[in-house]
Amino acid sequence: MVIASSNGNVQSGDLHGMAYKQLPKIQTSIKDFATEMLLRSQKRLEDSTSEHRRHVQEITNIRIKTKIRPKLELSRPK
């Protein structure tokens, strides 16, 4: 039987021995998690920004193309 206590220890084995076993320490810290979250957020922002720039450039290209009229070759009367 295993019983968890409020201080993070786990009671292991039979109830007669009352032996406590320390839980393994978590190797990563809150700072590591925060750094990872910040880096992921920054990457998403950079991706979003570059996607927006591409979209704006596509719109600009379309606008330029619609304003360019084909050159008409008119024959002049002689």
SVG drawing of the C-alpha trace seen along z (x, -y; Angstrom):
<svg xmlns="http://www.w3.org/2000/svg" viewBox="-6 -59 24 64">
<polyline fill="none" stroke="black" stroke-width="0.4" points="0.0,0.0 1.2,-3.5 0.0,-6.6 1.0,-10.2 1.5,-12.8 1.1,-16.5 4.8,-17.2 5.6,-15.3 6.8,-12.1 5.3,-8.7 4.7,-6.1 5.9,-2.8 5.6,0.8 3.6,2.1 2.0,0.0 4.0,1.7 7.4,0.4 6.1,-3.1 9.0,-3.7 8.9,-6.9 10.4,-7.1 11.3,-10.5 9.9,-11.3 12.5,-11.9 13.4,-15.5 12.3,-17.2 15.4,-18.2 13.9,-21.2 13.1,-24.4 10.4,-27.0 13.0,-29.2 13.6,-26.5 9.8,-26.2 9.5,-30.0 12.4,-30.2 11.0,-27.4 7.6,-29.1 9.1,-32.5 11.2,-31.0 8.1,-29.2 6.1,-32.4 8.9,-34.3 9.1,-31.7 5.3,-31.9 5.5,-35.7 8.3,-35.6 6.5,-33.1 3.3,-35.2 5.2,-38.4 6.9,-36.8 3.6,-35.3 2.0,-38.7 4.9,-40.4 4.5,-37.8 0.8,-38.4 1.2,-42.2 3.8,-41.7 1.4,-39.5 -1.4,-42.1 1.1,-44.9 2.1,-42.8 -1.5,-42.2 -2.3,-45.9 0.8,-46.8 -0.2,-44.2 -3.7,-45.5 -2.5,-49.1 -0.1,-48.2 -2.0,-48.3 -0.8,-46.3 1.0,-48.4 -1.3,-48.8 0.3,-48.8 -1.8,-51.2 -1.1,-51.5 -0.8,-55.0 -2.6,-56.0 -0.2,-57.0"/>
</svg>
